[in-house]
C-alpha cells in the first residue's frame, strides 16, 4: 500500500510539481478516499493509472482540486499591500516615466500565480482603487491557478459571509460588493474589470510574460529543490527587466535563484530583478 502511494506521489509531482513527503502520505487517504470509493478504485496503483490517462481530464481536475491547498483570505499579510501601493507601484510608474513613456498609454501588468479562489487579485484591485485611484485604469491583473473549479469560482467573484469576514472591513463590502439574494456577496464589475482569470500549471514550460509585478505566494514550499529552481527561473523570464517579485512571508528564493535582490518595506520582504543579471540582447 505504501509503495503504491509513493508511486502516486511521484505521478502527482510530475503532473503538478507538488511534492508530498512520506510524513504527509496520510493526506492522500484523507483527501482522496471518497473519490476512490466513488470510482470503485481499490488501489493507488489503479488510481495512478486513471490519473495518468489523459482522456480522464475531469478526473484529473478533481484530484488536483482536492490535493491542492486553497487557504486564502482577503488582504492576507496587510504589510504586503502597503508595500505594493506605497513603494512598488510608485517605483514602477517612475520607471515608466523615466523611459519617456506616457503612463496613459501603458498598462501596469501584475500576475497573481496560484491565486486560489481570487481573494488575492481582488484585494490588490481594491487596494489600488482605494489608495492609487489615478492608476486603476492603467492596471491589468492576470490571476492563475492549477485547479479548474477554483478558477471557475474566482471568476464569479461570489463569496460567502464567512469568506467576506476574513480580511475585509464593513466599508469594503459596502463599496465593492453587492449582496445577492442567496446571501452571497458579489464583487462589483468595476473591480472585476481589471482582473482576468486563467487556468495555468506552474510546471508548464509555457509562461505568460511582460509583467511589472509577480506574486507567487505560498507555493514554492510545496515543490522540491529542483522544481523550485525551475519555477523561479521561469518566473524571471516572465518579468520585465526592471520588475518585482513577491513570495510568501515564510518563503525565500535564496539558494534557488541569483536573478533577484532583496528589498524591504516595513514588514514586507520582496524582490527586484538584479539588473546585473539582465540580458538586453
Backbone bond lengths (Angstrom), bond angles and torsions (degrees), N, CA, C in turn:
res aa  C-N    CA-C-N  psi(-1)  N-CA   C-N-CA  omega(-1)  CA-C   N-CA-C  phi
1 X - - - 1.468 - - 1.531 111.09 -
2 X 1.349 115.97 -47.44 1.455 119.66 -178.42 1.517 110.89 -63.36
3 X 1.348 116.84 -40.37 1.456 120.44 179.57 1.525 110.89 -63.21
4 X 1.342 116.38 -38.57 1.460 120.29 178.48 1.528 110.79 -66.12
5 X 1.311 116.76 -37.93 1.462 120.58 178.84 1.527 110.64 -67.20
6 X 1.322 116.60 -40.87 1.464 120.29 177.93 1.523 110.06 -63.86
7 X 1.336 116.59 -38.77 1.465 120.28 176.60 1.528 110.20 -60.15
8 X 1.335 116.68 -44.08 1.464 119.29 179.46 1.525 110.93 -65.74
9 X 1.327 117.49 -37.59 1.465 120.68 176.88 1.524 110.14 -57.26
10 X 1.325 117.25 -42.06 1.465 121.27 178.69 1.524 111.35 -65.90
11 X 1.332 116.01 -40.21 1.466 120.70 177.03 1.527 109.84 -62.86
12 X 1.312 115.77 -45.48 1.463 121.31 -179.90 1.522 111.20 -62.38
13 X 1.327 116.52 -41.13 1.460 120.15 -178.88 1.522 111.07 -64.67
14 X 1.324 117.13 -41.14 1.466 119.71 178.53 1.526 111.34 -62.69
15 X 1.320 116.24 -31.72 1.466 120.47 -176.04 1.522 113.08 -85.82
16 X 1.333 117.12 -31.30 1.465 119.92 -171.80 1.523 114.69 -126.37
17 X 1.328 117.48 -16.55 1.455 120.67 -173.75 1.516 113.18 87.50
18 X 1.321 118.10 -14.22 1.465 122.11 -176.93 1.527 110.13 -72.21
19 X 1.318 116.05 126.50 1.460 121.41 179.70 1.523 109.51 -111.08
20 X 1.320 115.82 126.90 1.464 121.74 175.84 1.521 108.81 -112.22
21 X 1.324 116.75 121.10 1.460 120.49 176.92 1.523 109.35 -72.82
22 X 1.329 116.36 168.24 1.466 120.18 179.73 1.530 110.88 -59.87
23 X 1.329 116.61 -31.09 1.466 119.95 179.55 1.527 112.15 -66.39
24 X 1.339 116.71 -17.97 1.463 120.07 -177.71 1.527 112.94 -109.74
25 X 1.319 116.15 14.06 1.466 118.96 178.56 1.524 111.77 -62.14
26 X 1.318 115.92 -25.92 1.471 119.17 179.95 1.529 111.59 -59.29
27 X 1.343 116.55 -24.88 1.464 119.88 179.58 1.523 111.71 -63.00
28 X 1.335 116.16 -30.51 1.465 119.26 179.09 1.516 110.38 -63.08
29 X 1.313 115.96 -44.19 1.470 119.46 -178.97 1.522 111.47 -70.03
30 X 1.334 116.77 -43.74 1.464 118.87 -176.46 1.522 112.07 -68.94
31 X 1.333 117.37 -31.66 1.462 119.68 -175.04 1.529 113.98 -98.85
32 X 1.334 116.89 -18.38 1.466 118.96 -173.51 1.523 114.33 -119.19
33 X 1.325 118.48 -7.00 1.469 120.11 -174.12 1.524 112.38 -60.55
34 X 1.340 117.52 -39.44 1.462 118.44 -179.63 1.521 111.90 -69.27
35 X 1.346 117.15 -30.76 1.466 119.72 175.44 1.520 110.66 -66.24
36 X 1.325 116.20 -39.77 1.460 119.95 178.39 1.524 110.11 -62.26
37 X 1.320 115.97 -39.96 1.468 120.12 177.99 1.519 111.08 -66.21
38 X 1.330 116.56 -47.10 1.466 121.18 -178.00 1.522 112.09 -60.86
39 X 1.333 116.22 -36.22 1.465 120.56 -177.54 1.533 112.36 -97.21
40 X 1.330 115.96 7.88 1.464 122.14 178.47 1.533 111.50 53.76
41 X 1.323 114.69 47.72 1.461 121.76 178.03 1.524 107.92 -106.94
42 X 1.302 116.78 126.05 1.467 120.48 -173.03 1.522 114.02 -100.72
43 X 1.333 118.16 -11.19 1.464 119.77 -177.56 1.526 110.11 -141.34
44 X 1.322 115.56 155.34 1.458 119.77 177.49 1.524 111.58 -72.68
45 X 1.326 117.06 -18.82 1.459 119.51 174.51 1.528 109.72 -66.37
46 X 1.329 116.41 -46.82 1.466 120.14 176.86 1.528 111.05 -67.40
47 X 1.314 116.17 -34.77 1.461 120.64 177.42 1.531 110.06 -61.99
48 X 1.335 116.11 -41.42 1.462 121.17 178.60 1.522 111.10 -62.85
49 X 1.328 116.30 -43.00 1.465 120.41 -179.27 1.523 111.07 -62.03
50 X 1.321 115.97 -42.36 1.463 119.68 179.57 1.530 110.31 -66.66
51 X 1.313 116.73 -39.68 1.465 121.04 179.41 1.525 110.89 -64.32
52 X 1.331 116.74 -37.39 1.465 120.53 -177.99 1.523 112.83 -78.39
53 X 1.325 117.04 -13.40 1.461 121.22 178.87 1.529 108.83 -73.95
54 X 1.316 117.41 111.56 1.460 121.17 -174.24 1.523 112.75 -70.33
55 X 1.326 116.94 -8.25 1.459 119.51 174.38 1.530 111.08 -82.45
56 X 1.327 115.76 -9.51 1.469 121.29 -179.32 1.534 110.01 -99.41
57 X 1.315 116.21 52.74 1.466 120.51 -174.80 1.527 112.15 -61.78
58 X 1.319 117.14 -42.26 1.464 120.20 -179.56 1.526 110.86 -64.10
59 X 1.336 116.43 -39.90 1.462 121.30 177.97 1.527 110.14 -62.91
60 X 1.323 116.69 -45.64 1.468 121.15 179.27 1.530 110.70 -59.92
61 X 1.323 116.21 -43.98 1.463 120.10 179.67 1.524 111.22 -61.21
62 X 1.327 116.78 -39.50 1.462 120.65 179.73 1.530 110.96 -65.63
63 X 1.326 116.08 -41.53 1.468 120.09 179.13 1.529 110.09 -62.63
64 X 1.326 116.50 -48.28 1.465 120.85 -179.26 1.522 110.62 -61.30
65 X 1.328 116.23 -39.79 1.464 120.95 179.00 1.528 110.67 -59.48
66 X 1.328 116.85 -39.42 1.464 120.72 -176.55 1.524 112.72 -80.37
67 X 1.316 116.91 -31.65 1.458 120.46 -176.69 1.527 111.55 -79.50
68 X 1.317 116.71 -37.78 1.460 119.07 -177.12 1.526 110.83 -72.16
69 X 1.319 114.89 150.52 1.462 121.68 -179.68 1.522 109.45 -93.57
70 X 1.330 116.69 128.13 1.464 120.82 -175.94 1.527 112.24 -110.28
71 X 1.310 116.95 24.34 1.467 120.39 179.74 1.533 109.95 -65.69
72 X 1.298 116.86 117.96 1.460 121.72 -179.89 1.515 108.63 -160.76
73 X 1.311 115.44 164.93 1.460 120.08 173.82 1.524 108.35 -161.24
74 X 1.307 115.94 165.74 1.454 120.64 178.21 1.529 110.14 -67.82
75 X 1.331 115.15 139.74 1.466 123.03 177.12 1.524 112.41 51.18
76 X 1.317 115.38 43.84 1.463 120.64 176.05 1.529 108.98 -69.11
77 X 1.311 117.91 128.76 1.463 124.30 -174.78 1.530 109.67 64.35
78 X 1.310 116.27 79.40 1.467 120.96 -174.07 1.523 112.76 -60.16
79 X 1.336 117.67 -29.69 1.465 119.98 -179.56 1.523 111.52 -62.45
80 X 1.329 116.75 -29.44 1.458 119.95 178.84 1.528 111.14 -65.30
81 X 1.318 116.78 -39.91 1.463 119.91 -179.37 1.527 111.02 -69.58
82 X 1.336 116.91 -31.17 1.465 120.08 172.67 1.526 110.00 -64.22
83 X 1.322 116.37 -43.64 1.464 120.32 -179.75 1.523 111.17 -63.44
84 X 1.330 116.79 -42.71 1.467 120.32 -179.00 1.524 111.04 -62.94
85 X 1.331 116.87 -47.26 1.468 119.78 -173.12 1.526 113.48 -83.66
86 X 1.339 117.54 -27.66 1.464 119.58 -176.15 1.522 113.61 -98.46
87 X 1.319 118.01 -23.31 1.455 119.80 -176.02 1.533 112.28 -124.28
88 X 1.337 117.60 -55.61 1.461 119.85 -169.66 1.523 112.24 -68.07
89 X 1.322 117.92 -54.05 1.467 119.60 -178.92 1.528 112.41 -63.27
90 X 1.334 120.05 -42.35 1.468 118.35 174.77 1.529 113.02 -58.66
91 X 1.339 117.84 -37.07 1.462 119.90 177.51 1.522 111.06 -67.60
92 X 1.325 117.07 -39.42 1.464 120.34 177.63 1.526 109.90 -60.99
93 X 1.324 116.84 -45.06 1.465 121.09 178.85 1.521 110.56 -61.53
94 X 1.320 116.54 -44.28 1.465 120.90 179.98 1.523 111.13 -60.18
95 X 1.313 117.14 -40.10 1.464 120.23 -178.69 1.523 111.35 -70.62
96 X 1.328 116.14 -36.18 1.465 119.45 176.03 1.528 109.78 -62.52
97 X 1.319 116.24 -43.89 1.462 120.57 -179.05 1.520 111.46 -69.29
98 X 1.341 117.40 -31.93 1.464 120.75 177.00 1.522 111.54 -66.12
99 X 1.319 115.63 -27.20 1.468 119.63 177.49 1.524 111.11 -83.10
100 X 1.336 114.98 11.78 1.471 121.93 177.79 1.514 112.09 59.90
101 X 1.310 115.53 37.15 1.457 120.08 177.45 1.523 109.17 -110.83
102 X 1.312 114.89 140.60 1.458 120.89 179.08 1.522 108.75 -74.92
103 X 1.320 116.82 122.52 1.461 120.99 -177.85 1.522 111.82 -58.56
104 X 1.333 116.59 -31.06 1.459 120.05 -178.83 1.526 111.70 -62.44
105 X 1.327 116.07 -25.07 1.463 120.42 -179.13 1.525 112.54 -95.46
106 X 1.327 117.19 0.95 1.454 121.64 -176.45 1.528 110.93 -111.72
107 X 1.319 115.88 147.79 1.454 121.36 171.55 1.526 108.59 -111.03
108 X 1.311 115.96 128.37 1.461 120.95 173.47 1.520 106.62 -83.68
109 X 1.330 116.44 116.80 1.458 120.81 -172.45 1.528 110.70 -103.68
110 X 1.327 114.74 125.93 1.466 122.77 -179.29 1.522 108.44 -120.43
111 X 1.325 116.26 137.10 1.469 121.03 177.00 1.523 109.03 -119.47
112 X 1.325 116.25 120.41 1.463 122.54 171.64 1.523 107.74 -100.29
113 X 1.322 116.73 98.40 1.461 121.20 179.28 1.526 108.81 -83.75
114 X 1.335 116.23 143.18 1.466 121.52 -177.07 1.526 110.20 56.66
115 X 1.327 115.38 57.29 1.469 121.77 -171.38 1.515 113.55 -82.20
116 X 1.336 118.14 -4.74 1.457 122.41 -178.09 1.530 110.03 55.84
117 X 1.325 118.08 -132.75 1.468 121.03 -173.51 1.529 113.63 -89.31
118 X 1.329 116.98 15.48 1.454 120.28 167.21 1.513 117.51 99.85
119 X 1.331 118.31 -2.29 1.463 118.88 -177.19 1.525 112.36 -62.62
120 X 1.337 117.38 -37.03 1.462 119.75 -178.38 1.531 112.20 -64.94
121 X 1.333 119.78 -55.92 1.470 118.34 -179.20 1.522 113.62 -62.40
122 X 1.324 117.26 -37.32 1.460 118.74 177.55 1.527 110.87 -66.40
123 X 1.325 117.49 -36.40 1.469 120.51 177.22 1.525 110.83 -63.11
124 X 1.330 116.20 -40.91 1.470 119.71 178.07 1.521 110.32 -63.34
125 X 1.326 116.41 -44.16 1.465 120.20 179.12 1.528 111.13 -60.94
126 X 1.331 116.72 -42.86 1.467 120.71 178.62 1.528 110.53 -64.38
127 X 1.330 116.97 -43.51 1.465 120.83 -179.23 1.523 111.09 -61.24
128 X 1.331 116.56 -41.15 1.467 119.70 178.84 1.525 110.52 -67.20
129 X 1.326 116.59 -42.35 1.470 120.30 179.06 1.523 110.90 -60.79
130 X 1.328 117.13 -38.21 1.464 121.17 -178.06 1.522 113.04 -78.03
131 X 1.316 116.49 -44.33 1.458 120.23 -168.15 1.528 113.59 -101.03
132 X 1.332 116.67 -28.88 1.468 121.42 -179.59 1.528 109.35 -131.94
133 X 1.322 117.33 58.38 1.469 119.83 -173.29 1.524 113.78 -59.26
134 X 1.333 117.25 -27.93 1.466 120.34 179.79 1.526 112.15 -68.72
135 X 1.347 117.33 -16.78 1.467 121.05 179.64 1.525 112.90 -97.05
136 X 1.314 117.28 -12.81 1.464 120.85 -168.91 1.527 112.70 -52.68
137 X 1.319 117.54 -47.66 1.468 120.36 -176.48 1.521 112.94 -71.59
138 X 1.333 116.71 -12.29 1.463 120.27 179.54 1.526 113.21 -94.84
139 X 1.328 117.08 -0.35 1.467 121.37 -175.96 1.524 110.49 -103.68
140 X 1.332 115.45 138.52 1.456 122.02 171.46 1.528 107.92 -129.76
141 X 1.321 116.03 130.29 1.467 121.79 -177.42 1.519 109.26 -115.69
142 X 1.331 116.78 121.18 1.463 122.07 170.84 1.518 107.38 -96.70
143 X 1.320 116.72 126.85 1.465 121.64 -179.92 1.521 108.72 -121.59
144 X 1.323 116.98 126.30 1.462 121.00 -175.42 1.519 111.31 -130.23
145 X 1.326 114.87 156.03 1.459 121.65 174.65 1.525 107.85 -156.45
146 X 1.320 116.27 153.45 1.457 120.74 -179.71 1.521 112.20 -74.85
147 X 1.330 117.13 -26.16 1.467 121.83 -172.95 1.528 110.74 -87.67
148 X 1.322 115.78 120.39 1.464 121.60 -173.98 1.521 112.52 -63.79
149 X 1.337 117.36 -49.60 1.465 120.45 -177.88 1.526 111.22 -63.24
150 X 1.310 115.96 -32.91 1.460 120.82 178.65 1.521 110.92 -64.29
151 X 1.329 116.15 -43.28 1.466 120.75 178.33 1.526 110.73 -65.69
152 X 1.326 116.90 -38.94 1.468 120.39 178.02 1.529 110.19 -58.99
153 X 1.325 116.52 -45.00 1.472 120.39 178.23 1.522 110.82 -63.77
154 X 1.329 116.60 -43.22 1.466 119.94 -178.21 1.525 111.15 -60.46
155 X 1.326 116.35 -40.03 1.470 119.95 -179.59 1.527 112.12 -61.29
156 X 1.319 116.84 -34.75 1.464 119.31 -178.67 1.518 111.60 -66.75
157 X 1.334 116.41 -31.49 1.457 120.16 -177.19 1.512 113.28 68.65
158 X 1.329 116.90 22.93 1.469 121.88 -178.31 1.529 110.22 -104.53
159 X 1.322 116.06 132.56 1.456 120.77 -176.31 1.523 110.84 -137.51
160 X 1.324 114.57 148.48 1.464 121.03 179.57 1.528 109.94 -75.61
161 X 1.331 117.55 163.12 1.470 119.86 175.21 1.530 112.25 -56.11
162 X 1.336 117.07 -35.60 1.466 120.18 177.90 1.526 110.89 -63.03
163 X 1.348 116.93 -45.98 1.466 120.71 179.93 1.524 111.07 -65.34
164 X 1.324 116.52 -39.46 1.460 121.02 178.84 1.527 110.51 -64.43
165 X 1.327 116.47 -36.57 1.458 121.16 -178.18 1.508 114.32 -70.94
166 X 1.322 116.94 -11.63 1.468 120.64 179.93 1.531 109.65 -95.58
167 X 1.327 115.93 89.44 1.459 120.34 172.75 1.511 115.92 108.69
168 X 1.329 118.31 -16.16 1.459 120.46 -177.57 1.524 111.35 -103.64
169 X 1.320 115.18 140.75 1.455 121.15 172.18 1.526 108.75 -86.20
170 X 1.320 116.45 163.36 1.467 120.20 -178.16 1.524 111.82 -60.21
171 X 1.333 116.81 -36.35 1.462 118.49 -179.22 1.524 111.70 -67.21
172 X 1.359 116.88 -26.49 1.466 119.65 174.80 1.523 110.63 -63.01
173 X 1.317 115.70 -48.16 1.469 118.95 -178.09 1.520 110.78 -66.70
174 X 1.321 117.30 -35.17 1.467 120.11 179.15 1.525 111.64 -65.87
175 X 1.326 116.69 -38.42 1.465 120.50 -174.44 1.526 113.41 -87.32
176 X 1.329 116.70 -35.05 1.457 118.94 -166.15 1.528 114.75 -118.71
177 X 1.320 117.47 1.81 1.466 120.91 -179.12 1.524 110.66 -131.23
178 X 1.320 114.59 154.29 1.458 121.93 173.24 1.520 108.45 -116.47
179 X 1.313 116.75 139.62 1.468 121.19 179.69 1.528 108.95 -82.62
180 X 1.323 115.92 124.07 1.463 121.27 178.90 1.523 110.01 -88.76
181 X 1.336 115.60 163.57 1.463 120.20 -177.45 1.524 112.53 -64.26
182 X 1.337 116.65 -28.06 1.463 119.83 -178.36 1.527 112.77 -84.86
183 X 1.328 116.78 7.50 1.459 120.29 178.66 1.516 114.25 91.34
184 X 1.338 116.55 -7.55 1.463 120.32 177.79 1.532 109.64 -77.11
185 X 1.328 114.42 164.53 1.458 121.20 175.30 1.528 108.15 -113.61
186 X 1.325 116.46 128.42 1.463 121.42 -178.75 1.517 109.74 -112.18
187 X 1.327 115.21 128.62 1.458 119.80 -178.34 1.524 109.71 -68.47
188 X 1.315 116.42 142.65 1.460 120.84 -174.54 1.528 111.52 -69.83
189 X 1.330 114.33 151.71 1.463 120.92 -175.38 1.525 112.49 -59.75
190 X 1.312 118.14 -32.05 1.462 119.88 -179.30 1.525 110.79 -60.22
191 X 1.327 117.23 -43.07 1.464 120.74 178.37 1.525 110.08 -69.51
192 X 1.325 116.94 -41.92 1.465 120.81 -179.89 1.523 112.02 -63.91
193 X 1.325 117.33 -25.33 1.463 120.85 -171.74 1.519 113.84 -64.21
194 X 1.336 118.00 -22.62 1.468 118.80 -178.89 1.528 112.05 -103.16
195 X 1.331 117.16 5.33 1.472 121.43 -178.08 1.523 109.80 -116.59
196 X 1.324 116.14 129.60 1.466 122.29 176.97 1.526 108.82 -121.09
197 X 1.334 116.88 135.14 1.462 121.36 -178.66 1.524 110.62 -110.93
198 X 1.333 115.70 138.18 1.458 122.06 176.09 1.524 109.38 -142.96
199 X 1.323 116.28 150.19 1.461 120.75 172.76 1.522 108.28 -80.97
200 X 1.326 116.84 132.78 1.467 120.45 -178.59 1.520 109.91 -153.52
201 X 1.336 115.03 137.31 1.459 122.79 179.31 1.526 108.61 -100.89
202 X 1.315 117.63 122.75 1.458 121.40 -175.01 1.520 114.24 -71.39
203 X 1.325 118.67 -9.19 1.466 118.45 173.12 1.520 111.04 -96.13
204 X 1.315 116.97 0.32 1.457 121.12 175.38 1.525 109.53 -65.89
205 X 1.343 118.19 145.56 1.468 119.44 175.85 1.523 112.29 -73.97
206 X 1.325 116.54 -15.69 1.463 120.69 -176.63 1.526 110.35 -95.83
207 X 1.321 115.86 111.84 1.460 122.14 179.37 1.525 109.40 -116.96
208 X 1.329 117.71 145.11 1.465 119.39 170.45 1.525 108.96 -66.00
209 X 1.312 118.26 167.79 1.467 119.77 -175.02 1.528 111.00 -146.85
210 X 1.337 114.00 172.75 1.452 120.94 176.12 1.515 114.69 85.80
211 X 1.340 117.24 33.33 1.465 120.10 -174.19 1.531 112.33 -99.38
212 X 1.328 114.70 143.31 1.460 122.00 175.50 1.524 111.33 -89.68
213 X 1.323 115.86 -25.64 1.469 121.61 179.15 1.518 108.67 -147.06
214 X 1.324 116.43 130.10 1.464 122.12 176.20 1.523 108.41 -120.78
215 X 1.326 115.63 132.56 1.462 121.62 172.00 1.520 107.90 -113.83
216 X 1.318 115.95 122.15 1.469 121.40 176.52 1.527 105.82 -135.68
217 X 1.319 115.21 79.83 1.465 121.08 -168.84 1.525 112.02 -101.98
218 X 1.331 113.69 136.78 1.467 121.42 173.08 1.525 112.03 58.65
219 X 1.324 115.04 40.65 1.467 121.97 179.84 1.519 111.22 -120.68
220 X 1.331 116.26 -48.50 1.463 119.93 -168.94 1.518 112.92 -62.89
221 X 1.337 118.15 -26.59 1.464 117.41 -179.22 1.522 112.95 -73.99
222 X 1.334 117.68 -3.84 1.466 120.55 170.99 1.526 111.37 -88.09
223 X 1.344 116.97 -7.21 1.459 122.28 -178.84 1.528 109.91 -101.54
224 X 1.329 116.12 155.18 1.457 118.61 173.07 1.532 108.75 -79.90
225 X 1.321 116.69 177.02 1.465 121.15 -172.95 1.522 112.43 -59.41
226 X 1.320 117.05 -41.99 1.465 120.61 -179.09 1.521 110.98 -63.39
227 X 1.328 116.65 -46.51 1.463 119.69 -178.38 1.526 111.51 -69.91
228 X 1.334 117.33 -30.19 1.467 119.24 175.94 1.525 110.20 -63.52
229 X 1.327 115.71 -46.76 1.464 119.50 179.60 1.526 110.60 -61.33
230 X 1.337 116.48 -42.39 1.468 120.19 177.89 1.526 111.05 -62.51
231 X 1.329 115.83 -41.74 1.464 120.34 -179.24 1.523 111.04 -60.25
232 X 1.323 117.21 -49.62 1.462 119.66 -177.20 1.528 111.82 -69.05
233 X 1.330 117.03 -29.38 1.466 119.59 175.92 1.525 110.72 -66.64
234 X 1.329 116.74 -40.99 1.469 120.35 179.82 1.527 111.39 -71.92
235 X 1.321 116.37 -37.63 1.465 119.25 176.11 1.525 110.05 -61.93
236 X 1.321 116.76 -43.24 1.468 121.31 178.83 1.524 110.85 -55.89
237 X 1.323 116.54 -44.10 1.462 120.58 -179.27 1.527 112.30 -69.52
238 X 1.324 116.50 -21.10 1.465 119.84 -179.31 1.527 112.63 -82.82
239 X 1.329 116.75 -7.87 1.463 121.59 -172.13 1.522 112.03 -101.15
240 X 1.321 115.57 151.74 1.454 120.67 169.42 1.527 109.02 -66.91
241 X 1.334 116.88 161.21 1.467 119.16 -169.24 1.525 113.80 -72.68
242 X 1.335 118.22 -9.67 1.468 119.69 179.19 1.532 110.40 -128.91
243 X 1.327 115.08 45.73 1.467 119.75 -172.84 1.528 112.04 -112.93
244 X 1.351 115.44 -174.69 1.456 121.78 -169.14 1.531 111.42 -129.99
245 X 1.338 114.75 153.37 1.467 122.65 179.91 1.526 109.31 -131.02
246 X 1.330 115.62 136.83 1.463 121.16 173.92 1.523 108.72 -123.74
247 X 1.331 116.95 127.35 1.464 122.14 173.82 1.529 107.69 -113.69
248 X 1.326 116.91 -179.25 1.457 120.21 -178.46 1.519 112.38 -65.79
249 X 1.321 116.53 155.50 1.463 121.08 -177.35 1.525 112.32 -63.17
250 X 1.336 117.37 -23.84 1.464 121.24 179.16 1.525 111.99 -97.26
251 X 1.325 117.23 4.37 1.463 121.71 -177.49 1.526 110.32 -107.24
252 X 1.328 114.73 158.08 1.457 121.12 175.53 1.521 108.51 -146.02
253 X 1.330 115.82 147.47 1.464 118.60 175.91 1.524 110.96 -98.15
254 X 1.323 116.81 1.86 1.458 121.15 178.45 1.523 110.02 -58.88
255 X 1.319 115.84 129.72 1.457 121.22 -178.84 1.513 113.67 88.81
256 X 1.334 116.84 -8.32 1.465 120.29 -178.83 1.524 112.91 -116.82
257 X 1.333 117.42 -17.07 1.459 120.42 179.81 1.520 109.71 -157.87
258 X 1.333 115.57 139.73 1.464 121.65 175.19 1.524 111.56 -106.17
259 X 1.319 115.95 11.50 1.462 120.23 -173.81 1.528 113.65 -89.34
260 X 1.331 116.95 1.29 1.461 119.66 -174.91 1.528 111.17 -132.44
261 X 1.320 115.19 153.85 1.461 121.24 171.49 1.529 108.25 -117.56
262 X 1.321 116.01 149.61 1.461 121.31 -175.99 1.525 110.34 -82.18
263 X 1.319 114.83 136.36 1.467 121.77 172.50 1.527 108.25 -126.44
264 X 1.311 116.69 158.86 1.462 120.83 178.35 1.519 110.09 -138.33
265 X 1.321 114.49 145.35 1.460 121.20 171.67 1.520 106.75 -142.06
266 X 1.320 116.24 110.64 1.454 119.03 -174.08 1.520 110.22 60.22
267 X 1.323 116.53 -126.18 1.461 121.60 -180.00 1.522 112.62 -90.85
268 X 1.324 116.89 0.17 1.470 120.52 -176.71 1.521 111.08 -95.50
269 X 1.317 115.67 125.28 1.461 121.61 172.31 1.520 107.92 -101.82
270 X 1.318 116.18 131.98 1.459 120.15 178.23 1.521 108.39 -141.96
271 X 1.316 116.66 179.95 1.462 120.62 -173.60 1.525 110.57 -129.08
272 X 1.317 113.78 146.22 1.460 121.68 175.00 1.521 108.24 -120.19
273 X 1.319 116.25 143.15 1.460 118.42 177.90 1.528 109.55 -59.48
274 X 1.305 115.67 132.39 1.462 122.81 177.89 1.523 108.35 -73.65
275 X 1.322 116.74 111.91 1.467 120.37 -174.42 1.519 112.59 -61.89
276 X 1.336 117.41 -24.10 1.467 119.40 -179.98 1.517 112.07 -73.88
277 X 1.359 116.87 -13.42 1.467 120.00 -179.55 1.516 112.33 -99.76
278 X 1.350 116.98 -1.10 1.461 120.71 -175.54 1.516 110.48 -82.49
279 X 1.324 116.29 131.69 1.455 122.32 173.56 1.519 108.29 -101.33
280 X 1.314 117.35 119.31 1.464 120.99 -175.65 1.520 112.78 -96.01
281 X 1.331 118.05 -4.88 1.470 119.00 179.66 1.513 108.97 -150.29
